[in-house]
Amino acid sequence: MGIFGNDKEEKKADAPAVKEEKAPKAVTETGVIPANILAKPHLTEKALLAGVKNVYVFQVFAAANKRDVAKAVEEAFNVTVTKVNMTKTPGKKGSRRTKGKAGSKSGIKKAYVTLKDGDKLQLI
């Protein structure tokens, strides 16, 4: 023991180190967490019209690829994905109606997911 309370070694020896295990975040059997892949459904007029052809549009995070998107949609909605197409929309710079001050619009990454005939998603 010291004047300033240097008894750290004694505390470490007395108390056994017990680590609490955290529960996993909804990890499915494929290992893909849908919340880390799919940001939100992209609901525009064009995307809603594509739903008639069994194609659904999702905004995805930048690091997502086609395989991850397909697995995430299958796990989240219990449907069968037949095809995934991806697009990146770049951000735009310029005036954003703020008294002439420069601003920017962020870009997004979208996934067009085609489902097997007979499968439907209720997004709205």
Backbone bond lengths (Angstrom), bond angles and torsions (degrees), N, CA, C in turn:
res aa  C-N    CA-C-N  psi(-1)  N-CA   C-N-CA  omega(-1)  CA-C   N-CA-C  phi
1 M - - - 1.448 - - 1.507 109.58 -
2 G 1.281 114.00 143.68 1.436 119.48 178.28 1.520 110.32 -118.42
3 I 1.254 114.46 -179.74 1.454 119.91 -179.12 1.524 110.82 -67.85
4 F 1.305 116.75 -36.03 1.458 120.92 -175.43 1.529 113.07 -95.81
5 G 1.283 118.02 14.72 1.462 120.80 176.09 1.514 113.71 78.67
6 N 1.327 118.10 47.01 1.460 121.59 177.29 1.527 109.94 -85.51
7 D 1.288 117.46 64.88 1.456 120.88 179.19 1.532 109.99 -113.31
8 K 1.313 117.32 33.94 1.463 122.19 -179.28 1.523 111.36 -66.20
9 E 1.324 116.55 -36.60 1.458 120.28 -178.59 1.518 110.93 -65.79
10 E 1.315 117.74 -37.11 1.452 120.85 179.64 1.530 110.90 -68.41
11 K 1.332 117.72 -38.63 1.455 120.90 179.37 1.523 111.23 -65.77
12 K 1.326 117.71 -40.03 1.448 121.80 179.78 1.519 111.07 -64.77
13 A 1.308 117.62 -37.77 1.455 121.44 -178.75 1.528 110.88 -72.56
14 D 1.339 118.15 -34.04 1.457 121.75 -176.28 1.529 112.29 -75.15
15 A 1.330 117.79 -44.90 1.461 121.07 -174.73 1.530 110.41 -96.46
16 P 1.336 117.31 124.08 1.465 118.80 176.88 1.529 110.02 -72.30
17 A 1.311 115.61 144.65 1.462 120.71 -178.20 1.529 109.20 -79.09
18 V 1.329 116.11 113.37 1.462 121.95 179.58 1.515 107.44 -117.61
19 K 1.321 116.20 119.64 1.457 120.60 177.68 1.516 108.65 -100.73
20 E 1.322 114.82 131.45 1.455 119.42 177.66 1.524 107.98 -85.79
21 E 1.318 116.62 131.97 1.450 120.86 178.79 1.522 109.25 -84.85
22 K 1.316 115.94 130.95 1.452 120.73 177.91 1.517 109.53 -83.94
23 A 1.318 115.56 143.77 1.461 119.79 177.30 1.523 108.91 -71.52
24 P 1.319 118.43 139.31 1.466 120.07 179.79 1.521 111.38 -67.67
25 K 1.325 116.98 152.01 1.457 123.25 179.79 1.515 110.39 -80.32
26 A 1.265 119.44 90.05 1.468 124.29 172.72 1.524 112.90 39.24
27 V 1.312 116.69 45.11 1.459 120.16 177.44 1.517 107.36 -76.24
28 T 1.295 116.28 129.45 1.451 120.75 -178.21 1.518 109.88 -92.18
29 E 1.312 117.08 -179.40 1.451 119.69 -177.57 1.522 112.66 -66.51
30 T 1.336 118.05 -20.47 1.464 119.77 177.86 1.520 112.04 -85.36
31 G 1.317 117.95 -11.28 1.451 121.25 179.10 1.515 114.03 88.48
32 V 1.327 118.62 3.18 1.462 122.58 -179.02 1.520 108.68 -99.30
33 I 1.317 116.75 131.90 1.457 121.60 175.39 1.521 107.01 -98.24
34 P 1.348 119.17 110.28 1.465 120.72 -175.27 1.530 113.64 -57.78
35 A 1.316 117.73 -32.23 1.466 120.19 -179.07 1.519 112.30 -68.53
36 N 1.331 118.05 -21.64 1.461 121.21 178.20 1.519 112.24 -88.29
37 I 1.322 118.53 -7.56 1.455 122.60 -178.63 1.527 110.77 -109.19
38 L 1.325 116.98 -54.47 1.465 122.43 -176.57 1.514 110.01 -89.10
39 A 1.338 117.05 120.64 1.456 120.02 178.06 1.526 110.39 -80.49
40 K 1.336 116.86 -54.66 1.464 121.75 178.83 1.518 108.59 -170.09
41 P 1.342 117.18 161.35 1.466 118.41 174.38 1.524 110.07 -70.93
42 H 1.307 116.86 143.11 1.463 122.32 -179.59 1.527 107.16 -95.16
43 L 1.324 116.33 101.72 1.461 121.53 -173.32 1.519 110.15 -103.54
44 T 1.320 115.42 94.26 1.458 122.54 173.82 1.527 107.21 -125.75
45 E 1.319 115.58 173.42 1.458 118.94 -179.82 1.525 110.72 -61.72
46 K 1.326 116.87 -43.42 1.463 121.11 -179.70 1.536 110.70 -64.65
47 A 1.325 116.99 -39.95 1.463 120.32 -179.37 1.523 111.31 -68.76
48 L 1.319 117.39 -37.36 1.467 120.01 178.51 1.522 111.62 -69.13
49 L 1.330 117.99 -34.42 1.460 120.53 176.15 1.532 111.23 -69.24
50 A 1.329 117.25 -30.01 1.465 120.53 177.66 1.522 110.92 -70.53
51 G 1.332 117.22 -24.03 1.457 120.77 178.47 1.514 113.03 -61.81
52 V 1.320 117.33 -24.96 1.471 121.35 176.81 1.532 110.10 -65.26
53 K 1.330 117.01 -32.45 1.468 122.44 -179.85 1.528 111.89 -91.01
54 N 1.332 116.80 15.44 1.467 123.20 179.53 1.526 112.51 67.66
55 V 1.336 117.29 29.86 1.456 123.01 176.68 1.525 107.48 -115.72
56 Y 1.328 116.92 128.02 1.457 122.25 -178.85 1.521 108.83 -120.75
57 V 1.335 116.45 144.50 1.463 121.66 -173.95 1.527 108.81 -113.25
58 F 1.333 115.96 131.77 1.457 122.69 178.47 1.516 109.30 -127.77
59 Q 1.334 116.34 143.29 1.458 120.12 167.23 1.523 106.48 -83.96
60 V 1.326 116.32 131.89 1.455 121.12 -177.60 1.523 109.24 -122.69
61 F 1.324 115.82 163.28 1.451 120.29 178.04 1.527 110.19 -74.96
62 A 1.313 117.00 156.94 1.462 122.36 -169.79 1.524 113.15 -61.85
63 A 1.309 118.49 -30.51 1.463 120.95 -176.42 1.526 113.11 -85.00
64 A 1.319 118.12 -2.37 1.469 121.39 -176.61 1.522 110.85 -73.38
65 N 1.335 115.86 145.44 1.458 120.63 174.09 1.530 108.97 -120.99
66 K 1.328 116.93 178.24 1.468 121.19 -173.48 1.526 112.36 -62.68
67 R 1.317 116.92 -41.90 1.466 119.93 -179.04 1.516 111.45 -63.97
68 D 1.337 116.46 -43.74 1.465 120.12 179.69 1.523 111.28 -64.12
69 V 1.333 117.23 -40.55 1.461 120.81 179.67 1.523 110.04 -64.19
70 A 1.320 117.48 -44.08 1.462 120.61 179.80 1.525 111.35 -61.55
71 K 1.332 116.68 -44.69 1.467 119.98 179.17 1.525 111.46 -65.55
72 A 1.332 116.88 -39.58 1.463 120.44 -178.79 1.529 111.42 -65.69
73 V 1.335 117.52 -42.13 1.470 120.56 179.18 1.525 110.11 -67.08
74 E 1.322 117.27 -41.12 1.465 120.00 178.69 1.519 111.60 -63.00
75 E 1.338 117.19 -41.53 1.460 120.74 -179.55 1.525 112.29 -71.94
76 A 1.324 117.23 -39.49 1.457 120.42 -175.01 1.525 112.99 -75.31
77 F 1.349 117.49 -36.30 1.462 120.55 -172.45 1.529 114.19 -116.22
78 N 1.326 118.87 0.12 1.469 123.24 179.78 1.530 112.25 54.32
79 V 1.322 116.09 52.43 1.458 123.01 178.17 1.531 108.21 -128.66
80 T 1.328 116.65 171.74 1.457 121.72 177.70 1.528 109.36 -108.62
81 V 1.328 116.36 122.14 1.460 122.55 -179.30 1.527 108.48 -92.52
82 T 1.341 115.95 130.79 1.462 119.68 177.92 1.520 112.66 -101.78
83 K 1.335 117.85 -29.29 1.464 120.44 -174.82 1.528 109.24 -155.32
84 V 1.344 116.16 145.50 1.464 122.27 176.05 1.525 108.60 -133.62
85 N 1.330 117.24 126.30 1.457 122.90 172.52 1.521 108.21 -115.09
86 M 1.340 116.83 142.41 1.464 121.70 -176.82 1.528 109.95 -120.53
87 T 1.344 115.83 144.28 1.463 121.39 173.11 1.515 109.11 -136.31
88 K 1.326 115.08 150.46 1.461 121.66 173.86 1.515 107.90 -118.46
89 T 1.321 116.84 127.54 1.457 121.61 175.94 1.528 107.27 -104.61
90 P 1.323 118.57 117.11 1.467 119.35 -178.02 1.520 111.66 -71.48
91 G 1.327 115.88 155.62 1.454 120.88 176.45 1.520 111.20 -72.64
92 K 1.320 115.38 158.40 1.460 120.12 -179.36 1.521 109.71 -119.59
93 K 1.328 115.56 145.36 1.461 121.09 178.26 1.513 109.09 -109.86
94 G 1.307 115.50 153.73 1.453 119.82 177.40 1.510 111.16 144.23
95 S 1.304 116.11 -170.52 1.457 121.17 -179.05 1.522 109.41 -72.66
96 R 1.304 116.56 135.01 1.458 122.25 -179.55 1.526 110.98 -119.75
97 R 1.323 116.56 43.93 1.469 123.29 176.30 1.525 112.78 60.25
98 T 1.307 116.78 35.49 1.461 119.89 178.36 1.522 109.61 -120.05
99 K 1.320 116.81 63.81 1.464 123.70 177.15 1.524 111.84 55.80
100 G 1.312 117.64 39.49 1.454 121.72 175.90 1.508 114.98 79.01
101 K 1.323 118.19 2.95 1.460 120.27 179.36 1.520 109.60 -77.23
102 A 1.323 114.58 146.51 1.461 119.55 -179.39 1.519 109.58 -71.60
103 G 1.299 115.73 141.45 1.452 121.86 177.54 1.516 109.05 -145.72
104 S 1.290 115.67 -175.74 1.458 118.54 178.47 1.518 109.77 -149.64
105 K 1.321 114.84 153.31 1.451 122.12 177.03 1.521 106.99 -110.48
106 S 1.302 117.13 128.61 1.458 119.42 -175.65 1.517 110.87 -74.82
107 G 1.306 115.79 149.09 1.454 121.68 178.09 1.523 110.43 -83.37
108 I 1.324 116.21 162.89 1.458 120.67 179.28 1.523 109.61 -133.22
109 K 1.317 115.55 161.60 1.453 122.64 174.71 1.524 106.70 -118.63
110 K 1.340 115.79 128.10 1.458 120.55 -177.12 1.521 110.15 -117.98
111 A 1.323 114.64 150.46 1.460 121.40 175.54 1.519 108.14 -122.83
112 Y 1.333 116.35 124.39 1.465 122.82 174.77 1.529 106.55 -95.66
113 V 1.325 116.80 111.55 1.454 122.63 -173.90 1.527 109.27 -106.71
114 T 1.325 116.68 121.26 1.463 122.23 176.59 1.524 108.64 -98.62
115 L 1.326 115.85 129.66 1.455 121.30 -178.52 1.521 111.02 -101.42
116 K 1.320 115.35 161.70 1.460 121.70 176.94 1.529 108.67 -65.24
117 D 1.328 116.83 148.00 1.454 120.63 179.09 1.526 109.74 -56.81
118 G 1.320 115.27 134.08 1.453 120.73 -179.50 1.518 113.37 99.64
119 D 1.350 118.06 -22.42 1.467 121.21 177.64 1.515 109.45 -84.99
120 K 1.309 116.97 140.01 1.474 122.62 179.63 1.522 108.88 -134.97
121 L 1.340 115.82 153.23 1.461 122.50 173.19 1.510 108.73 -119.01
122 Q 1.309 117.28 137.93 1.463 122.11 175.16 1.525 106.97 -104.05
123 L 1.333 117.78 93.58 1.456 122.02 -176.04 1.524 112.92 -92.56
124 I 1.323 117.61 -24.48 1.473 120.23 -177.71 1.502 109.66 -104.14
